[in-house]
Amino acid sequence: MRLLRRAGQGVNKGLLITDVRLVDERSDFRGDLYIKGGLIRAVGVNLRIPGANVLSGEGRTLLPAFVDLHAHFRDPGYPEKEGIGSGSAAAVHGGYTTVAVMANTAPVCDRPEVALYMRVEAEKAGLIELYAMGAITRGLAGEELSDMEALAPHVWAFSDDGFGVQRTDMILRAFQRAATLGRPIAEHSEYLGIDDPALAEELMVNRDTFLSRRIGAALHVEHVSSAGSVKLIAAAKRAGTRVTCEVTPHHLCLEPGYTVNPPLVTEKTRDRLIVALASGEIDAVATDHAPHTAVDKNRGAPGISGIETAFSLLYTQLVRSGRLDLPTLVRAMATRPAQILGLNKGSLGIGRDGDVVLVEEGEEFTVTTDWLLSRGKNTPLLGERLRGRVWATVHRGEVVYLDGKLRGKVVG
């Protein structure tokens, strides 16, 4: 990382990032930013911090680092698809310093030791903060609740992602326990046996928003893909329901034809989702990063390896086209996800965590298998030219990724 000019040996004077365009949800100006002790300490023009380590942005754009509410790192259980180390590397390559990982591991994250394992492995990799999801039901089977009380101190929410909880009595009890424990229920909204994906989603969204409001529990709706679901969630919010929701980059940007769950949608639905994201009806963008081996993908496994391309895809297709402005994209990828997780991140304000990302707005690059750091190369974007390259990622004042190089050894 030779582009980082350091202060005297052994001196820890913080990190001064100079000559950048600073953009968050509320501000957009040219200047500098200083991080010390893991927090943003100063933001201004022509800052002078004697002895600070200096990273010259050389006119690049500085944003709050991204927060992913929904990713699959496949560890424990499927190291050929992804390890926590390789997933962490992919995350910082895409500008993420905080990632919530799903419970569909082997063993399933339905017991505290699995969540603890994930956290320890992320700490070994030393690149990101990892927040585990605990399973709603044992083994994700939908028949018996997990030990939610034991899991609660180690997870940020409960989800059977990949499987909507089909039994109403089961999800009712899960909401009741989650409300007592102060944790959200995060649902993959899909009733099985219904051929219309939008209807399958909307029926479960309708059920769960009702239960959330009735019980007073928090609900997070994962990967919304239906205009009808957006209407139901907006109505629930107006009624005072504690509900948030996310949309994926691929549901906003990609044509049908690549296998994901829920399926990719028509242009009309994509347009409605984009409008809802711009208005704030949809709270956040989450990647649903789902790495697979080539063999599994060829067998029809649903999912896209997307954490590395999320920002650049959205920037290329939506910001450069004028569908979204950059502060709105920052709100969706950093500010609101951080708020949903209850973190001191997501803005460039003084006192916030020193998690930032520098991007080259005009830099065009090609997505290739060699470019991807994830073990999962399953993306329809291979060979595509994108703009908005992530140049550097900073976690609590430490440069963890810079111009193609990772800090330290990545485990996994």
Secondary structure as GFF3:
##gff-version 3
##sequence-region A 1 412
A	DSSP	beta_strand	4	5	.	.	.	ID=ss1
A	DSSP	beta_strand	15	23	.	.	.	ID=ss2
A	DSSP	beta_strand	28	36	.	.	.	ID=ss3
A	DSSP	beta_strand	39	44	.	.	.	ID=ss4
A	DSSP	beta_strand	53	56	.	.	.	ID=ss5
A	DSSP	beta_strand	61	64	.	.	.	ID=ss6
A	DSSP	beta_strand	66	71	.	.	.	ID=ss7
A	DSSP	alpha_helix	84	93	.	.	.	ID=ss8
A	DSSP	beta_strand	96	101	.	.	.	ID=ss9
A	DSSP	alpha_helix	112	125	.	.	.	ID=ss10
A	DSSP	beta_strand	129	134	.	.	.	ID=ss11
A	DSSP	three_ten_helix	138	140	.	.	.	ID=ss12
A	DSSP	alpha_helix	148	151	.	.	.	ID=ss13
A	DSSP	three_ten_helix	152	154	.	.	.	ID=ss14
A	DSSP	beta_strand	157	158	.	.	.	ID=ss15
A	DSSP	alpha_helix	168	181	.	.	.	ID=ss16
A	DSSP	beta_strand	185	187	.	.	.	ID=ss17
A	DSSP	alpha_helix	197	215	.	.	.	ID=ss18
A	DSSP	beta_strand	219	221	.	.	.	ID=ss19
A	DSSP	alpha_helix	227	238	.	.	.	ID=ss20
A	DSSP	beta_strand	243	247	.	.	.	ID=ss21
A	DSSP	alpha_helix	249	253	.	.	.	ID=ss22
A	DSSP	alpha_helix	267	279	.	.	.	ID=ss23
A	DSSP	beta_strand	284	285	.	.	.	ID=ss24
A	DSSP	alpha_helix	294	298	.	.	.	ID=ss25
A	DSSP	alpha_helix	310	314	.	.	.	ID=ss26
A	DSSP	pi_helix	315	319	.	.	.	ID=ss27
A	DSSP	alpha_helix	326	330	.	.	.	ID=ss28
A	DSSP	pi_helix	331	335	.	.	.	ID=ss29
A	DSSP	alpha_helix	336	341	.	.	.	ID=ss30
A	DSSP	beta_strand	356	366	.	.	.	ID=ss31
A	DSSP	beta_strand	385	395	.	.	.	ID=ss32
A	DSSP	beta_strand	398	402	.	.	.	ID=ss33
A	DSSP	beta_strand	405	406	.	.	.	ID=ss34
###
